[in-house]
Amino acid sequence: MSHAVSLLRAARLANSTQYFSAHGGFKSERCQGCRLAPTHCMCALRTPVDTRAAVCLLMADIEPLKPTNTGWLIADLVADTFAFCWSRTTPDPALLALLSDPTWDCYVVFPGEYAAPERVVHAVQPPATGPGGVPKRPLFILLDGTWSEARKMFGRSPYLNHMPVLSLVPGEASQYKLRRSRCSQHFCTSEVAARCLYLAGDAAAEEALQAYLGVFTHHYLQAKNQLPVAWDGEAHQRLREAVTRPA
Protein backbone atom coordinates (compact mmCIF):
# COMPACT_ATOMS: atom_id res chain seq x y z
CA MET A 1 0.00 0.00 0.00
CA SER A 2 1.38 3.40 -1.00
CA HIS A 3 0.77 6.45 1.15
CA ALA A 4 2.10 10.00 1.33
CA VAL A 5 5.39 9.16 3.05
CA SER A 6 6.18 6.10 0.92
CA LEU A 7 5.49 8.12 -2.23
CA LEU A 8 7.70 10.94 -0.98
CA ARG A 9 10.46 8.44 -0.24
CA ALA A 10 10.20 7.01 -3.75
CA ALA A 11 10.38 10.49 -5.27
CA ARG A 12 13.33 11.40 -3.08
CA LEU A 13 15.18 8.25 -4.14
CA ALA A 14 14.40 8.86 -7.80
CA ASN A 15 15.92 12.35 -7.58
CA SER A 16 18.96 11.29 -5.57
CA THR A 17 22.42 11.22 -7.09
CA GLN A 18 23.92 9.42 -4.09
CA TYR A 19 23.13 6.10 -2.48
CA PHE A 20 21.62 6.54 0.98
CA SER A 21 22.86 4.18 3.70
CA ALA A 22 21.24 4.31 7.12
CA HIS A 23 23.64 4.48 10.06
CA GLY A 24 23.40 1.73 12.64
CA GLY A 25 20.56 -0.77 12.72
CA PHE A 26 20.71 -3.88 10.58
CA LYS A 27 22.28 -4.12 7.14
CA SER A 28 20.10 -6.80 5.56
CA GLU A 29 17.42 -6.42 2.91
CA ARG A 30 14.40 -4.38 4.00
CA CYS A 31 10.70 -4.78 3.26
CA GLN A 32 9.55 -1.87 1.10
CA GLY A 33 6.24 -1.73 2.96
CA CYS A 34 7.52 -1.27 6.53
CA ARG A 35 11.32 -0.79 6.13
CA LEU A 36 12.02 -3.74 8.41
CA ALA A 37 13.89 -6.94 7.70
CA PRO A 38 11.52 -9.28 5.80
CA THR A 39 11.78 -11.78 8.66
CA HIS A 40 10.37 -9.10 10.98
CA CYS A 41 7.86 -7.53 8.59
CA MET A 42 4.84 -5.88 10.24
CA CYS A 43 2.84 -4.94 7.14
CA ALA A 44 0.04 -7.33 8.13
CA LEU A 45 -0.51 -5.28 11.30
CA ARG A 46 -1.31 -2.06 9.44
CA THR A 47 -4.86 -1.13 10.45
CA PRO A 48 -6.08 2.35 9.35
CA VAL A 49 -8.16 4.20 11.93
CA ASP A 50 -10.86 6.84 11.53
CA THR A 51 -9.90 10.38 12.52
CA ARG A 52 -11.46 13.81 12.42
CA ALA A 53 -8.02 15.41 12.26
CA ALA A 54 -5.37 15.19 9.56
CA VAL A 55 -1.58 15.42 9.65
CA CYS A 56 0.79 17.28 7.34
CA LEU A 57 4.43 16.21 7.59
CA LEU A 58 6.97 18.81 6.51
CA MET A 59 10.07 16.65 6.25
CA ALA A 60 13.77 17.50 6.26
CA ASP A 61 15.73 16.45 3.19
CA ILE A 62 16.71 12.84 4.00
CA GLU A 63 14.07 12.16 6.66
CA PRO A 64 11.83 10.11 4.30
CA LEU A 65 14.81 7.82 3.63
CA LYS A 66 15.56 6.94 7.25
CA PRO A 67 14.24 3.51 8.29
CA THR A 68 13.67 4.82 11.83
CA ASN A 69 11.42 7.66 10.64
CA THR A 70 8.09 7.49 12.47
CA GLY A 71 6.18 9.79 10.15
CA TRP A 72 5.74 6.60 8.11
CA LEU A 73 3.79 5.09 10.99
CA ILE A 74 1.38 8.02 11.02
CA ALA A 75 0.68 7.58 7.32
CA ASP A 76 0.14 3.84 7.87
CA LEU A 77 -2.77 4.51 10.22
CA VAL A 78 -4.13 8.00 9.46
CA ALA A 79 -5.56 8.11 5.94
CA ASP A 80 -5.45 11.90 5.73
CA THR A 81 -1.69 12.20 6.09
CA PHE A 82 0.15 14.54 3.73
CA ALA A 83 3.92 14.66 3.32
CA PHE A 84 6.23 17.19 1.67
CA CYS A 85 9.96 17.78 1.60
CA TRP A 86 10.82 21.14 3.15
CA SER A 87 12.47 23.82 1.05
CA ARG A 88 13.40 27.28 2.24
CA THR A 89 13.28 28.88 -1.21
CA THR A 90 10.86 26.77 -3.28
CA PRO A 91 8.06 25.26 -1.18
CA ASP A 92 5.99 22.65 -2.98
CA PRO A 93 2.96 24.32 -4.65
CA ALA A 94 0.83 21.39 -3.48
CA LEU A 95 1.83 22.19 0.10
CA LEU A 96 0.84 25.83 -0.29
CA ALA A 97 -2.47 24.79 -1.84
CA LEU A 98 -3.18 22.45 1.06
CA LEU A 99 -2.42 25.10 3.67
CA SER A 100 -4.69 27.62 1.94
CA ASP A 101 -7.60 25.17 1.59
CA PRO A 102 -10.48 26.69 3.64
CA THR A 103 -11.71 23.27 4.75
CA TRP A 104 -8.74 22.91 7.13
CA ASP A 105 -8.09 24.52 10.51
CA CYS A 106 -4.27 24.58 10.50
CA TYR A 107 -1.93 24.35 13.51
CA VAL A 108 1.86 24.40 13.46
CA VAL A 109 2.98 22.04 16.22
CA PHE A 110 6.07 23.44 17.93
CA PRO A 111 7.25 24.53 21.41
CA GLY A 112 5.64 27.83 22.31
CA GLU A 113 8.83 29.49 23.57
CA TYR A 114 10.00 29.81 19.96
CA ALA A 115 6.90 31.69 18.79
CA ALA A 116 5.35 35.07 19.49
CA PRO A 117 3.08 34.72 22.55
CA GLU A 118 -0.04 35.81 20.66
CA ARG A 119 0.33 32.83 18.31
CA VAL A 120 0.63 30.15 21.00
CA VAL A 121 -2.25 27.86 21.93
CA HIS A 122 -2.26 24.76 24.11
CA ALA A 123 -5.52 23.20 22.93
CA VAL A 124 -7.44 22.64 19.74
CA GLN A 125 -9.97 25.40 19.36
CA PRO A 126 -13.69 24.76 18.67
CA PRO A 127 -14.04 24.21 14.93
CA ALA A 128 -14.73 27.25 12.78
CA THR A 129 -17.14 26.99 9.88
CA GLY A 130 -15.77 26.20 6.45
CA PRO A 131 -17.34 26.24 2.99
CA GLY A 132 -21.01 25.29 2.96
CA GLY A 133 -21.29 25.69 6.71
CA VAL A 134 -19.31 22.50 7.33
CA PRO A 135 -17.02 22.63 10.40
CA LYS A 136 -13.35 22.81 9.55
CA ARG A 137 -11.17 19.81 10.39
CA PRO A 138 -7.90 20.20 12.32
CA LEU A 139 -4.75 19.88 10.23
CA PHE A 140 -1.62 19.45 12.32
CA ILE A 141 1.61 20.54 10.62
CA LEU A 142 4.53 18.56 12.04
CA LEU A 143 8.14 19.52 11.32
CA ASP A 144 9.80 16.15 10.85
CA GLY A 145 13.57 16.10 11.29
CA THR A 146 16.27 16.46 13.90
CA TRP A 147 15.76 19.14 16.51
CA SER A 148 18.13 21.55 14.75
CA GLU A 149 16.42 20.89 11.41
CA ALA A 150 12.97 21.44 12.92
CA ARG A 151 14.03 24.78 14.42
CA LYS A 152 15.36 25.87 11.03
CA MET A 153 12.13 24.86 9.32
CA PHE A 154 10.07 26.72 11.88
CA GLY A 155 12.10 29.91 11.56
CA ARG A 156 12.46 29.91 7.78
CA SER A 157 8.98 29.03 6.54
CA PRO A 158 7.15 32.36 6.13
CA TYR A 159 4.03 30.60 4.81
CA LEU A 160 3.53 29.20 8.34
CA ASN A 161 3.88 32.52 10.15
CA HIS A 162 0.17 33.40 10.19
CA MET A 163 -0.91 30.12 11.77
CA PRO A 164 -1.44 29.36 15.46
CA VAL A 165 1.36 27.41 17.13
CA LEU A 166 0.10 24.43 19.11
CA SER A 167 2.51 24.00 22.02
CA LEU A 168 2.15 20.61 23.67
CA VAL A 169 2.38 20.52 27.43
CA PRO A 170 5.22 18.15 28.48
CA GLY A 171 4.01 14.95 30.05
CA GLU A 172 5.76 11.65 30.54
CA ALA A 173 9.12 11.01 28.90
CA SER A 174 9.34 9.82 25.32
CA GLN A 175 9.16 6.06 24.79
CA TYR A 176 11.05 6.22 21.49
CA LYS A 177 14.23 4.13 21.60
CA LEU A 178 15.57 4.12 18.04
CA ARG A 179 17.36 7.48 18.01
CA ARG A 180 19.20 9.35 20.71
CA SER A 181 17.92 12.63 22.12
CA ARG A 182 19.58 14.97 24.56
CA CYS A 183 16.26 15.82 26.18
CA SER A 184 13.63 13.40 27.51
CA GLN A 185 10.95 15.93 26.55
CA HIS A 186 11.82 15.65 22.85
CA PHE A 187 9.26 13.30 21.33
CA CYS A 188 9.44 11.42 18.06
CA THR A 189 7.10 12.50 15.29
CA SER A 190 4.49 9.78 15.79
CA GLU A 191 4.31 10.55 19.54
CA VAL A 192 3.66 14.21 18.71
CA ALA A 193 0.97 13.21 16.21
CA ALA A 194 -0.66 10.91 18.75
CA ARG A 195 -0.89 13.74 21.28
CA CYS A 196 -2.39 16.03 18.64
CA LEU A 197 -5.00 13.42 17.74
CA TYR A 198 -5.97 13.16 21.39
CA LEU A 199 -6.42 16.92 21.64
CA ALA A 200 -8.61 16.84 18.53
CA GLY A 201 -10.92 14.27 20.12
CA ASP A 202 -9.47 11.26 18.28
CA ALA A 203 -8.57 9.37 21.46
CA ALA A 204 -8.91 5.90 19.93
CA ALA A 205 -6.59 6.86 17.08
CA GLU A 206 -4.11 8.28 19.60
CA GLU A 207 -4.00 4.99 21.47
CA ALA A 208 -3.66 2.97 18.26
CA LEU A 209 -0.77 5.11 17.01
CA GLN A 210 1.08 4.85 20.33
CA ALA A 211 0.63 1.09 20.30
CA TYR A 212 1.73 0.88 16.67
CA LEU A 213 4.94 2.73 17.54
CA GLY A 214 5.54 0.18 20.30
CA VAL A 215 5.18 -2.70 17.84
CA PHE A 216 7.47 -1.02 15.30
CA THR A 217 10.10 -0.44 17.98
CA HIS A 218 9.89 -4.08 19.08
CA HIS A 219 10.22 -5.43 15.54
CA TYR A 220 13.10 -3.08 14.71
CA LEU A 221 15.13 -3.91 17.82
CA GLN A 222 14.47 -7.64 17.53
CA ALA A 223 15.71 -7.58 13.93
CA LYS A 224 18.75 -5.50 14.89
CA ASN A 225 19.65 -8.01 17.61
CA GLN A 226 18.77 -11.04 15.45
CA LEU A 227 16.00 -12.14 17.79
CA PRO A 228 12.52 -13.44 16.89
CA VAL A 229 9.36 -11.34 17.14
CA ALA A 230 7.33 -11.91 20.30
CA TRP A 231 3.95 -12.02 18.57
CA ASP A 232 2.14 -12.73 21.84
CA GLY A 233 4.06 -10.11 23.80
CA GLU A 234 2.88 -6.93 25.46
CA ALA A 235 3.43 -4.65 22.45
CA HIS A 236 1.29 -6.75 20.11
CA GLN A 237 -1.39 -7.29 22.73
CA ARG A 238 -1.66 -3.54 23.28
CA LEU A 239 -2.03 -2.95 19.53
CA ARG A 240 -4.71 -5.64 19.19
CA GLU A 241 -6.70 -4.04 21.98
CA ALA A 242 -6.27 -0.54 20.56
CA VAL A 243 -7.44 -1.30 17.03
CA THR A 244 -10.47 -3.30 18.17
CA ARG A 245 -11.68 -0.75 20.74
CA PRO A 246 -14.65 1.34 19.54
CA ALA A 247 -13.81 4.94 18.61
Order of alpha helices (4+ residues) and beta strands (2+ residues): alpha-beta-alpha-beta-alpha-beta-beta-beta-alpha-beta-alpha-alpha-alpha
